[in-house]
Amino acid sequence: MRSRFSDDQIIGILEEHEAGVSVAELCRTQGVSDGAVYKWKAKYGGMDVSEAKRLKGLEDENARLKRLLADAMLDNAALKDLLGKMYGPPRGCKVFVRGRPACVNVSGL
């Protein structure tokens, strides 16, 4: 979700609030809801601009890594499915869990 305010602007607004300006006054002058101000306060409260930029960078990197992990997991599942179709279940496998072979070593029984 794209905000119409940059991190610098949000921190400036929060600094005004810390200086004594009421939330209602900030909402009126900035054209935002009081919920937005409280959400910003929860996320950016006590931060300076450099910390907010670092947080934004970490959030972007985290999102990128999550996409990479999801892609790798999807590739892994596709390869497992392909191998299962090519070679079928292992010999002697008679137990199925969720439609997939789950071979149990019963030779010791």
SULPE-V942036 format. One record per residue. RES is the residue in three letters. PSI is psi in whole degrees, -180 to 180 (999 if undefined). Layout:
res->{RES:RES}
psi->{PSI:PSI}
//
This chain:
res->{MET:ARG:SER:ARG:PHE:SER:ASP:ASP:GLN:ILE:ILE:GLY:ILE:LEU:GLU:GLU:HIS:GLU:ALA:GLY:VAL:SER:VAL:ALA:GLU:LEU:CYS:ARG:THR:GLN:GLY:VAL:SER:ASP:GLY:ALA:VAL:TYR:LYS:TRP:LYS:ALA:LYS:TYR:GLY:GLY:MET:ASP:VAL:SER:GLU:ALA:LYS:ARG:LEU:LYS:GLY:LEU:GLU:ASP:GLU:ASN:ALA:ARG:LEU:LYS:ARG:LEU:LEU:ALA:ASP:ALA:MET:LEU:ASP:ASN:ALA:ALA:LEU:LYS:ASP:LEU:LEU:GLY:LYS:MET:TYR:GLY:PRO:PRO:ARG:GLY:CYS:LYS:VAL:PHE:VAL:ARG:GLY:ARG:PRO:ALA:CYS:VAL:ASN:VAL:SER:GLY:LEU}
psi->{130:128:148:-3:138:168:-39:-43:-41:-45:-36:-41:-43:-34:-36:-41:-42:-27:-8:-4:135:158:-40:-42:-43:-43:-41:-45:-34:-16:37:167:162:-29:-38:-42:-43:-34:-42:-40:-39:-36:-45:1:127:0:154:179:-41:-38:-38:-39:-38:-42:-44:-42:-41:-38:-41:-44:-40:-43:-41:-43:-36:-40:-42:-42:-43:-41:-43:-40:-38:-44:-43:-46:-40:-41:-41:-42:-43:-45:-38:-37:-35:-44:-14:-178:153:154:144:7:116:-7:131:135:121:39:-1:149:133:85:133:131:108:14:-22:-2:999}
//
